[in-house]
Amino acid sequence: DIQMTQSPSSLSASVGDRVTITCRASQSISNYLNWYQQKPGKAPKLLIYGASTLQSGVPSRLRGSGSGTDFTLTISDLQPADFATYFCQQSYLSPWTFGQGTRVEI
Amino acid sequence: QLQLQESGPGLVKPSETLSLTCTVSGGSVSSSSYYWAWIRQPPGRGLEWIGSIYYSGNTYSNPSLRSRLTVSVDRSENQFFLKLSSVTAADTAVYYCARHLRYSGNELFDYWGQGMQVTVSS
């Protein structure tokens, strides 16, 4: 299975900050990388697919980049709604696997 | 607006079979554009894809669970199902159903149910 490793596992930030979350794949996955946001007690929400394409309704403050093995999710001008846990997911090779998550805390 | 809702027992005894139903509204499991997936999240851990099914009944699943797994669909009821046999405490998790979109080679989960806590305990 392809292992997905996220860093950091958690970070503290303030409203208005810019934060960057990294996701690394154990082998090259081209750009088959998706990002999800999950709030406590809620289902994950798709944010970005294909490494950099924003899902409909997702604000442009969020940006995904990368290809191969290294990917980043950048959130600019952090808003209260952005405090959540973020997961990456590879869709290059089945079984589809997720990172362990990065918690963004106030 | 598409909605998915998981249902089933929240407590299952070890060695028994976990059975969940996902009811889809605002869309159809008979759509040829999508698969329908099960994903789980053990307490305090990340997400694990369990398996997916197409309206035709074609399925594919995580090899780590395949020997214990049955995923099926009922188009008339607009539902799909998960059965996981011989459960242990390691199967304790929040179980999600989701719509599985295959798009330009990408596999993504674009709508999710709210999730259902299933605990394996005697």
Boltz contact constraints between the chains, C-beta under 6 A:
constraints:
  - contact:
      token1: [A, 32]
      token2: [B, 106]
      max_distance: 6.0
  - contact:
      token1: [A, 34]
      token2: [B, 108]
      max_distance: 6.0
  - contact:
      token1: [A, 43]
      token2: [B, 96]
      max_distance: 6.0
  - contact:
      token1: [A, 43]
      token2: [B, 112]
      max_distance: 6.0
  - contact:
      token1: [A, 43]
      token2: [B, 114]
      max_distance: 6.0
  - contact:
      token1: [A, 43]
      token2: [B, 115]
      max_distance: 6.0
  - contact:
      token1: [A, 44]
      token2: [B, 112]
      max_distance: 6.0
  - contact:
      token1: [A, 46]
      token2: [B, 110]
      max_distance: 6.0
  - contact:
      token1: [A, 49]
      token2: [B, 106]
      max_distance: 6.0
  - contact:
      token1: [A, 49]
      token2: [B, 108]
      max_distance: 6.0
  - contact:
      token1: [A, 50]
      token2: [B, 106]
      max_distance: 6.0
  - contact:
      token1: [A, 87]
      token2: [B, 47]
      max_distance: 6.0
  - contact:
      token1: [A, 91]
      token2: [B, 106]
      max_distance: 6.0
  - contact:
      token1: [A, 91]
      token2: [B, 107]
      max_distance: 6.0
  - contact:
      token1: [A, 95]
      token2: [B, 49]
      max_distance: 6.0
  - contact:
      token1: [A, 95]
      token2: [B, 62]
      max_distance: 6.0
  - contact:
      token1: [A, 96]
      token2: [B, 49]
      max_distance: 6.0
  - contact:
      token1: [A, 96]
      token2: [B, 107]
      max_distance: 6.0
  - contact:
      token1: [A, 98]
      token2: [B, 46]
      max_distance: 6.0
  - contact:
      token1: [A, 98]
      token2: [B, 47]
      max_distance: 6.0
  - contact:
      token1: [A, 100]
      token2: [B, 46]
      max_distance: 6.0
  - contact:
      token1: [A, 101]
      token2: [B, 46]
      max_distance: 6.0
